[in-house]
Structure formats: structure tokens, C-alpha cells
Amino acid sequence: MSFEIRFTPEAEETYNAVVDQLRERWGERFVTKFEDKVLKCLDTLQSTPYIYPVAEENTEIRKCLLHKNCSMLYKIYDEDILIVCFWDNRQDPLIIS
């Protein structure tokens, strides 16, 4: 079964912020590497969405570690996967409501 992937507005905003930061600090090569990791993760999610662990107890939000500094948070709904946001792991601890 293949799941459909959708992005929240916050996910789009945080993804663009990460890409802009990478481009500014390290250039286009790092942006390309990051985008490749995201695409690989999304491809994996479509066929095996439960592969990544739950991010916080009592939530259904899962966390895909893209890099030691960045994770992608998502939630599974029936046959859909909703990308919630991209999280800078150096921020304050993750609090999900």
C-alpha cells in the first residue's frame, strides 16, 4: 500500500527556513544533500510509515532524523501521511500538543 504525503503550512515554512539557512551558511551543495535526504525519507514513508519512532509519549507524531541537527515530524492518518514540521534539534526540547 502506498500512502499519500501532504505538508502542513508550518511544514512548508520550516522546510524553506532550513533550506535558506543551509544555502546561506554552506551553499548549494549542502542544500542538494539535504533535499536528497528528505526525498529519500519521503519515499520510505510512502511504503513503510511506521518505520520511525514516536517522537513523544502520548502523541502519534513520529520523528525522522534527517541530520543530527534536523528532524522531520509527521503523523499518520489512515492512508495519508501529514508532514507536521521540520525541527531544528538544537532548539529547546520538543513539545508537541
DSSP file (Angstrom, degrees, kcal/mol; ACC not computed):
  #  RESIDUE AA STRUCTURE BP1 BP2  ACC     N-H-->O    O-->H-N    N-H-->O    O-->H-N    TCO  KAPPA ALPHA  PHI   PSI    X-CA   Y-CA   Z-CA
    1    1 A M              0   0    0      0, 0.0     2,-0.5     0, 0.0     0, 0.0   0.000 360.0 360.0 360.0 139.4    0.0    0.0    0.0
    2    2 A S        -     0   0    0     46,-0.1     2,-0.3    77,-0.0    45,-0.2  -0.924 360.0-144.3-110.5 127.3    1.3    3.5   -0.9
    3    3 A F        -     0   0    0     43,-2.0     2,-0.4    -2,-0.5    77,-0.2  -0.617  14.6-123.6 -89.0 147.1    0.5    6.4    1.4
    4    4 A E  E     -a   80   0A   0     75,-2.3    77,-3.2    -2,-0.3     2,-0.5  -0.758  24.5-143.9 -88.9 135.8   -0.2    9.9    0.2
    5    5 A I  E     +a   81   0A   0     -2,-0.4     2,-0.3    75,-0.2    77,-0.2  -0.873  20.7 177.1-106.4 130.4    2.0   12.6    1.7
    6    6 A R  E     -a   82   0A   0     75,-2.9    77,-3.4    -2,-0.5     2,-0.4  -0.935  18.1-139.9-127.5 152.9    0.8   16.0    2.5
    7    7 A F  E     -a   83   0A   0     -2,-0.3    77,-0.2    75,-0.2    75,-0.1  -0.918  11.8-134.8-113.7 137.5    2.5   19.0    4.1
    8    8 A T     >  -     0   0    0     75,-2.2     4,-2.1    -2,-0.4     5,-0.2  -0.450  32.7-108.2 -75.9 161.6    1.1   21.4    6.6
    9    9 A P  H  > S+     0   0    0      0, 0.0     4,-2.4     0, 0.0     5,-0.2   0.884 123.5  54.0 -57.2 -37.1    1.7   25.2    6.1
   10   10 A E  H  > S+     0   0    0      2,-0.2     4,-3.0     1,-0.2    76,-0.3   0.890 105.8  52.4 -64.4 -38.5    4.1   25.0    9.0
   11   11 A A  H  > S+     0   0    0     72,-0.3     4,-2.4    73,-0.3     5,-0.2   0.921 110.5  47.3 -63.5 -43.3    6.0   22.1    7.4
   12   12 A E  H  X S+     0   0    0     -4,-2.1     4,-2.3     2,-0.2    -2,-0.2   0.918 114.3  47.8 -62.7 -42.8    6.4   24.1    4.2
   13   13 A E  H  X S+     0   0    0     -4,-2.4     4,-1.9     2,-0.2    -2,-0.2   0.926 114.6  44.0 -65.0 -46.3    7.6   27.2    6.2
   14   14 A T  H  X S+     0   0    0     -4,-3.0     4,-2.1     2,-0.2    -1,-0.2   0.855 111.9  53.7 -71.4 -33.6   10.1   25.3    8.3
   15   15 A Y  H  X S+     0   0    0     -4,-2.4     4,-2.5    -5,-0.3    -2,-0.2   0.949 110.3  47.1 -61.7 -48.2   11.4   23.3    5.3
   16   16 A N  H  X S+     0   0    0     -4,-2.3     4,-2.6     1,-0.2    -2,-0.2   0.865 110.1  53.5 -62.0 -36.2   12.0   26.6    3.5
   17   17 A A  H  X S+     0   0    0     -4,-1.9     4,-2.3     2,-0.2    -1,-0.2   0.910 109.8  47.3 -65.1 -42.0   13.7   28.1    6.6
   18   18 A V  H  X S+     0   0    0     -4,-2.1     4,-2.6     2,-0.2     5,-0.2   0.939 113.3  48.3 -64.2 -46.4   16.1   25.1    6.8
   19   19 A V  H  X S+     0   0    0     -4,-2.5     4,-2.6     1,-0.2    -2,-0.2   0.916 111.9  49.4 -61.0 -44.1   16.9   25.3    3.1
   20   20 A D  H  X S+     0   0    0     -4,-2.6     4,-2.4     1,-0.2    -1,-0.2   0.914 111.7  48.9 -61.7 -42.4   17.5   29.1    3.3
   21   21 A Q  H  X S+     0   0    0     -4,-2.3     4,-2.5     2,-0.2     5,-0.3   0.919 112.5  47.4 -64.6 -43.6   19.8   28.6    6.3
   22   22 A L  H  X>S+     0   0    0     -4,-2.6     4,-2.9     1,-0.2     5,-1.0   0.921 112.4  49.7 -62.7 -43.8   21.8   25.8    4.6
   23   23 A R  H  X5S+     0   0    0     -4,-2.6     4,-0.8     3,-0.2    -2,-0.2   0.914 113.8  45.7 -61.8 -43.5   22.1   27.9    1.4
   24   24 A E  H  <5S+     0   0    0     -4,-2.4    -2,-0.2    -5,-0.2    -1,-0.2   0.901 123.0  33.3 -67.8 -42.1   23.3   31.0    3.3
   25   25 A R  H  <5S+     0   0    0     -4,-2.5    -2,-0.2    -5,-0.2    -3,-0.2   0.891 137.4  10.1 -84.6 -41.3   25.8   29.1    5.5
   26   26 A W  H  <5S-     0   0    0     -4,-2.9     4,-0.3    -5,-0.3     3,-0.3   0.481  98.3-121.0-126.2  -4.3   27.2   26.3    3.4
   27   27 A G    >X< -     0   0    0     -5,-1.0     4,-1.3    -4,-0.8     3,-0.6  -0.207  44.7 -48.7  93.9 177.9   26.0   26.8   -0.2
   28   28 A E  H 3> S+     0   0    0      1,-0.2     4,-2.4     2,-0.2     5,-0.2   0.780 123.0  65.2 -64.8 -31.8   24.0   25.0   -2.8
   29   29 A R  H 3> S+     0   0    0     -3,-0.3     4,-1.9     1,-0.2    -1,-0.2   0.906 104.6  45.5 -60.4 -42.0   25.8   21.6   -2.4
   30   30 A F  H <> S+     0   0    0     -3,-0.6     4,-2.4    -4,-0.3    -1,-0.2   0.843 109.7  55.2 -71.0 -33.7   24.5   21.2    1.1
   31   31 A V  H  X S+     0   0    0     -4,-1.3     4,-2.8     2,-0.2    -2,-0.2   0.933 108.4  48.9 -62.0 -45.1   21.0   22.2    0.1
   32   32 A T  H  X S+     0   0    0     -4,-2.4     4,-2.3     1,-0.2    -2,-0.2   0.905 110.6  50.1 -61.6 -42.9   21.1   19.5   -2.5
   33   33 A K  H  X S+     0   0    0     -4,-1.9     4,-1.9     2,-0.2    -1,-0.2   0.913 112.3  47.7 -62.4 -42.6   22.3   16.9    0.0
   34   34 A F  H  X S+     0   0    0     -4,-2.4     4,-2.4     2,-0.2    -2,-0.2   0.932 111.1  50.0 -63.8 -46.6   19.5   17.9    2.4
   35   35 A E  H  X S+     0   0    0     -4,-2.8     4,-2.6     1,-0.2    -1,-0.2   0.887 109.0  52.9 -60.7 -39.1   16.8   17.8   -0.3
   36   36 A D  H  X S+     0   0    0     -4,-2.3     4,-2.3     2,-0.2    -1,-0.2   0.898 109.0  49.5 -62.9 -40.3   18.0   14.3   -1.3
   37   37 A K  H  X S+     0   0    0     -4,-1.9     4,-2.3     2,-0.2    -2,-0.2   0.906 111.1  49.3 -64.9 -41.4   17.7   13.1    2.3
   38   38 A V  H  X S+     0   0    0     -4,-2.4     4,-2.7     2,-0.2    -2,-0.2   0.937 111.7  48.4 -63.5 -46.2   14.2   14.5    2.6
   39   39 A L  H  X S+     0   0    0     -4,-2.6     4,-2.3     1,-0.2    -2,-0.2   0.895 111.3  50.2 -61.7 -40.5   13.2   12.8   -0.7
   40   40 A K  H  X S+     0   0    0     -4,-2.3     4,-2.1     2,-0.2    -1,-0.2   0.913 111.9  48.1 -63.4 -42.8   14.7    9.5    0.4
   41   41 A C  H  X S+     0   0    0     -4,-2.3     4,-2.5     2,-0.2    -2,-0.2   0.917 111.4  49.7 -63.8 -44.2   12.8    9.7    3.7
   42   42 A L  H  X S+     0   0    0     -4,-2.7     4,-1.8     1,-0.2    -2,-0.2   0.889 109.7  51.8 -62.5 -39.3    9.5   10.6    2.0
   43   43 A D  H  X S+     0   0    0     -4,-2.3     4,-0.8    -5,-0.2    -1,-0.2   0.911 110.7  47.8 -62.9 -42.8   10.0    7.7   -0.4
   44   44 A T  H >X S+     0   0    0     -4,-2.1     4,-2.7     1,-0.2     3,-0.7   0.903 108.7  55.1 -63.5 -42.2   10.5    5.4    2.6
   45   45 A L  H 3< S+     0   0    0     -4,-2.5    -1,-0.2     1,-0.2    -2,-0.2   0.853  97.6  63.6 -61.6 -36.0    7.4    6.8    4.4
   46   46 A Q  H 3< S+     0   0    0     -4,-1.8   -43,-2.0     1,-0.2    -1,-0.2   0.844 118.1  25.2 -60.4 -33.1    5.2    6.0    1.5
   47   47 A S  H << S+     0   0    0     -4,-0.8    -2,-0.2    -3,-0.7    -1,-0.2   0.760 138.5  22.9-102.8 -28.9    5.7    2.3    1.8
   48   48 A T    ><  +     0   0    0     -4,-2.7     3,-1.5    -5,-0.2     4,-0.2  -0.572  63.4 164.1-137.7  72.8    6.7    1.9    5.5
   49   49 A P  G >  S+     0   0    0      0, 0.0     3,-0.5     0, 0.0    -4,-0.1   0.695  73.3  59.6 -68.0 -19.3    5.3    4.8    7.5
   50   50 A Y  G 3  S+     0   0    0      1,-0.2     4,-0.1    -5,-0.1    -5,-0.1   0.325  76.0  97.9 -91.3   9.4    5.7    3.2   10.9
   51   51 A I  G <  S+     0   0    0     -3,-1.5    -1,-0.2    -7,-0.1    -6,-0.0   0.813  72.2  67.4 -67.8 -31.5    9.5    2.7   10.5
   52   52 A Y  S <  S-     0   0    0     -3,-0.5    12,-0.1    -4,-0.2     3,-0.1  -0.648  90.6-105.9 -94.8 150.0   10.4    5.9   12.5
   53   53 A P        -     0   0    0      0, 0.0    10,-2.5     0, 0.0     2,-0.2  -0.228  35.2 -93.5 -75.2 159.5    9.8    6.1   16.3
   54   54 A V  B     -B   62   0A   0      8,-0.2     8,-0.3     1,-0.1     3,-0.1  -0.522  32.9-142.3 -66.4 135.5    7.1    8.1   18.1
   55   55 A A  S    S+     0   0    0      6,-3.1     2,-0.3     1,-0.2     7,-0.1   0.850  76.4   8.0 -74.2 -35.8    8.6   11.5   19.0
   56   56 A E  S >  S-     0   0    0      5,-0.6     3,-1.2     3,-0.1    -1,-0.2  -0.997  87.2 -94.1-149.9 140.5    7.0   11.9   22.4
   57   57 A E  T 3  S+     0   0    0     -2,-0.3     3,-0.1     1,-0.2    -2,-0.0  -0.147 107.1  22.1 -52.9 148.7    4.9    9.7   24.6
   58   58 A N  T 3  S+     0   0    0      1,-0.2     2,-0.3     2,-0.0    -1,-0.2   0.674 105.9  95.7  65.0  20.8    1.1   10.1   24.3
   59   59 A T    <   -     0   0    0     -3,-1.2    -1,-0.2     2,-0.1    -3,-0.1  -0.902  67.9-142.8-128.9 164.0    1.3   11.5   20.8
   60   60 A E        +     0   0    0     -2,-0.3    16,-0.5    -3,-0.1     2,-0.4   0.221  65.2 118.0-106.4  12.2    1.0    9.9   17.4
   61   61 A I  E     - C   0  75A   0     -5,-0.2    -6,-3.1    14,-0.1    -5,-0.6  -0.677  50.1-156.5 -85.3 130.2    3.7   12.2   15.9
   62   62 A R  E     -BC  54  74A   0     12,-3.3    12,-2.2    -2,-0.4     2,-0.5  -0.690   5.2-137.4-107.3 159.3    6.7   10.4   14.6
   63   63 A K  E     - C   0  73A   0    -10,-2.5     2,-0.6    -2,-0.2    10,-0.2  -0.965   9.8-167.2-126.6 121.1   10.2   11.7   14.1
   64   64 A C  E     - C   0  72A   0      8,-2.9     8,-2.8    -2,-0.5     2,-0.7  -0.932  20.7-140.3-105.9 114.7   12.5   11.0   11.2
   65   65 A L  E     + C   0  71A   0     -2,-0.6     6,-0.2     6,-0.2     3,-0.1  -0.655  26.9 171.5 -77.6 113.4   16.1   12.1   11.9
   66   66 A L  E    S-     0   0A   0      4,-1.9     2,-0.3    -2,-0.7     5,-0.2   0.792  71.1 -12.3 -89.4 -33.8   17.4   13.7    8.7
   67   67 A H  E >  S- C   0  70A   0      3,-2.1     3,-1.5   -30,-0.0    -1,-0.4  -0.949  79.3 -94.4-159.7 160.4   20.7   15.0   10.3
   68   68 A K  T 3  S+     0   0    0     -2,-0.3     3,-0.1     1,-0.3    -3,-0.0   0.763 128.5  41.4 -57.7 -21.5   21.9   15.4   13.8
   69   69 A N  T 3  S+     0   0    0      1,-0.2    20,-1.6    20,-0.1    21,-0.6   0.502 116.3  47.3-102.0  -5.9   20.6   18.9   13.7
   70   70 A C  E <   +CD  67  88A   0     -3,-1.5    -3,-2.1    18,-0.3    -4,-1.9  -0.994  54.1 178.9-146.3 135.3   17.3   18.4   11.8
   71   71 A S  E     -CD  65  87A   0     16,-2.5    16,-3.2    -2,-0.4     2,-0.5  -0.916  22.7-134.5-128.3 157.2   14.3   16.1   12.1
   72   72 A M  E     -CD  64  86A   0     -8,-2.8    -8,-2.9    -2,-0.3     2,-0.4  -0.963  19.9-154.4-111.5 126.3   11.1   15.8   10.1
   73   73 A L  E     +CD  63  85A   0     12,-3.0    11,-2.5    -2,-0.5    12,-1.2  -0.836  21.5 166.3-102.9 137.2    7.9   15.3   12.2
   74   74 A Y  E     -CD  62  83A   0    -12,-2.2   -12,-3.3    -2,-0.4     2,-0.4  -0.960  24.9-146.4-147.7 163.3    4.9   13.6   10.8
   75   75 A K  E     -CD  61  82A   0      7,-2.3     7,-3.1    -2,-0.3     2,-0.5  -0.982  17.1-133.6-133.3 143.9    1.6   12.0   11.7
   76   76 A I  E     - D   0  81A   0    -16,-0.5     2,-0.5    -2,-0.4     5,-0.2  -0.857  19.9-179.6-103.2 128.6   -0.2    9.0   10.0
   77   77 A Y  E >   - D   0  80A   0      3,-3.1     3,-4.0    -2,-0.5     2,-0.2  -0.959  59.3 -69.6-126.6 110.3   -3.9    9.2    9.2
   78   78 A D  T 3  S-     0   0    0     -2,-0.5   -75,-0.0     1,-0.3    -1,-0.0  -0.203 121.5 -10.4  46.0-103.4   -5.4    6.1    7.6
   79   79 A E  T 3  S+     0   0    0     -2,-0.2   -75,-2.3    -3,-0.1     2,-0.3   0.189 124.4  84.8-109.0  15.3   -3.8    6.2    4.1
   80   80 A D  E <   -aD   4  77A   0     -3,-4.0    -3,-3.1   -77,-0.2     2,-0.5  -0.881  58.9-154.2-118.0 148.9   -2.3    9.7    4.5
   81   81 A I  E     -aD   5  76A   0    -77,-3.2   -75,-2.9    -2,-0.3     2,-0.6  -0.991  11.5-157.9-119.7 123.8    0.9   11.0    6.0
   82   82 A L  E     -aD   6  75A   0     -7,-3.1    -7,-2.3    -2,-0.5     2,-0.6  -0.901   9.7-144.8-105.4 115.6    0.9   14.5    7.2
   83   83 A I  E     -aD   7  74A   0    -77,-3.4   -75,-2.2    -2,-0.6   -72,-0.3  -0.702  17.4-173.7 -77.8 119.2    4.3   16.2    7.5
   84   84 A V  E     -     0   0A   0    -11,-2.5     2,-0.3    -2,-0.6   -73,-0.3   0.929  51.1 -46.7 -84.7 -49.8    3.9   18.5   10.5
   85   85 A C  E     - D   0  73A   0    -12,-1.2   -12,-3.0   -74,-0.1     2,-0.5  -0.983  44.8-103.0-171.2 170.2    7.2   20.4   10.5
   86   86 A F  E     - D   0  72A   0    -76,-0.3     2,-0.5    -2,-0.3   -14,-0.2  -0.954  41.6-152.8-106.8 129.2   11.0   20.3   10.2
   87   87 A W  E     - D   0  71A   0    -16,-3.2   -16,-2.5    -2,-0.5     2,-0.8  -0.892  14.5-137.7-115.0 129.1   12.5   20.6   13.6
   88   88 A D  E >   - D   0  70A   0     -2,-0.5     3,-2.2   -18,-0.2   -18,-0.3  -0.754  16.9-151.7 -79.4 112.2   16.0   22.0   14.5
   89   89 A N  T 3  S+     0   0    0    -20,-1.6    -1,-0.1    -2,-0.8   -19,-0.1   0.600  90.4  66.8 -66.1 -10.5   17.2   19.5   17.1
   90   90 A R  T 3  S+     0   0    0    -21,-0.6    -1,-0.3     3,-0.0   -20,-0.1   0.531  85.1  94.9 -86.2  -5.8   19.3   22.2   18.7
   91   91 A Q  S <  S-     0   0    0     -3,-2.2     3,-0.1     1,-0.2    -4,-0.0  -0.081  95.8 -63.2 -72.2 178.9   16.2   24.1   19.8
   92   92 A D  S    S-     0   0    0      1,-0.2    -1,-0.2     3,-0.0     3,-0.1  -0.177  82.5 -65.0 -55.2 159.3   14.5   23.8   23.2
   93   93 A P        -     0   0    0      0, 0.0     2,-0.3     0, 0.0    -1,-0.2  -0.102  65.3 -92.0 -51.4 148.4   13.2   20.3   23.9
   94   94 A L        -     0   0    0     -3,-0.1     2,-0.5   -39,-0.1    -5,-0.0  -0.454  42.9-176.3 -67.4 124.3   10.4   19.2   21.6
   95   95 A I        -     0   0    0     -2,-0.3     2,-0.5    -3,-0.1   -39,-0.0  -0.974   4.7-173.8-125.0 115.3    6.9   19.9   23.0
   96   96 A I              0   0    0     -2,-0.5   -35,-0.0     1,-0.1    -2,-0.0  -0.908 360.0 360.0-113.6 132.2    4.0   18.6   20.9
   97   97 A S              0   0    0     -2,-0.5    -1,-0.1   -38,-0.0     0, 0.0   0.414 360.0 360.0-113.1 360.0    0.4   19.4   21.5
